[in-house]
Amino acid sequence: MKGFDAEFSNLDHYIRVITARIWEGRRIDDIRLYYSDPCVVETPMSVSSAVEDVVTGTRATLAMFPNRRLLAEDVIQSGDDEGGFLSSHRIISTMTHLGDGSFGPASGAQVHARTVADCLCKDNRVIHEWLVRDQAAIALQIGSTPQALAQAWLNQRGGWHKPVAPPAPAGYVSHISQHPQAQAYAQLIEALAQGAGDVAAIYDEAAQQISPGEHTSYGHDEIAGFWGSVFGALRVQQFTVEHLAWQQDQAQSGRSDRLALRFRAKTSHNPRDSSLLRYGKESGRAVELMGIVHAELVQGRVLREWVLIDDVAIWMQVLTPQA
């Protein structure tokens, strides 16, 4: 890879190695080596730009979860060495809540939660990142709820304050795969967001979906129920596909076809009917939803899906007036 250290054979290798060095090896100072400064990092509830913010956030996480491990489940790739590579990196973290901090007093609870980090990489550094973590899973496993954690964080932060993230560095063009199956998937997710669409069109009968809170749904009815619970509570005014990658390397790895989709939806909290109360009673407040989804397909149909949406960030927006 042009501009990268010779030790890295490809993007997958680069991302797995630097993640292991920083987290598994506890080489926190390596963040300054592998991240540019500035480097915009956007999550559903925050935007930072200084590399020291990444260092500080990593140390704070380890203070609360000192045995945290980052187990790489997949890296779905796009881009090139001219505009930049993008790695959509899905991780399952195992950890124990042993330290006081933003999640409250140490509970001693065993926790596992997923994260997907979309990292834009160029010249041996991460230069922009979009990250969604399943904060709801952590809340539930330490004995709280997404709503209660959202209120605690609003109290800590003095309300909801998320600036608009700067664009990715010049020269990078977000990849939107034109592969027919990737396009069909993205179009169906957008249709579901608008209250239409039929999951039976592309999901296998035995499809399995992991969604916020480490909740698992099986089959068409349960999967449709999940999407309906989110977009029945949040009415979509604008839906944008920001990144769509298709990876087909079965011959090399023996793996299924995979895709990664990042989307952003501008919504209002106006449930379609009184039974759709995933985020409580109607507040009418504006809610931005940034999600990253990974899916594995067999013979053109979705068999496994991981939906990363931060329910805590959504609750924070529902519970506080917009600035």
Number of C-alpha atoms within 10 A of each C-alpha: 16 11 11 17 11 10 9 16 11 11 21 16 13 20 21 17 14 19 20 17 15 17 19 16 11 15 13 17 12 15 21 14 14 19 22 20 16 14 22 25 24 23 20 21 19 15 19 19 19 15 21 17 16 19 16 11 12 16 16 16 16 18 16 22 23 16 16 19 19 21 16 18 11 17 24 20 22 22 18 16 15 12 16 23 22 28 26 31 22 26 19 18 16 16 21 19 26 18 19 14 14 14 19 16 13 16 16 13 15 14 18 19 21 27 23 30 21 27 22 24 26 23 17 19 22 25 23 25 23 21 20 24 25 24 25 24 24 26 22 16 18 19 9 15 19 24 21 15 23 25 19 16 19 19 11 10 10 10 17 21 15 14 11 9 15 13 9 15 14 8 9 18 12 19 18 18 19 12 12 11 18 23 15 13 21 23 14 18 21 19 15 19 23 18 16 12 15 14 21 16 13 18 22 20 15 12 21 21 23 19 23 23 23 21 11 15 18 17 17 20 12 15 22 17 12 19 18 20 18 19 23 25 25 31 22 22 12 13 18 13 18 15 21 26 25 23 19 15 12 11 8 7 8 9 14 18 19 23 25 29 24 22 18 17 21 16 21 21 24 22 23 17 10 12 12 19 18 17 22 16 15 18 16 15 17 20 21 19 21 25 23 27 22 24 22 19 22 14 9 15 19 26 21 19 23 22 23 26 25 26 25 27 27 23 21 24 26 24 18 16 13 12 7
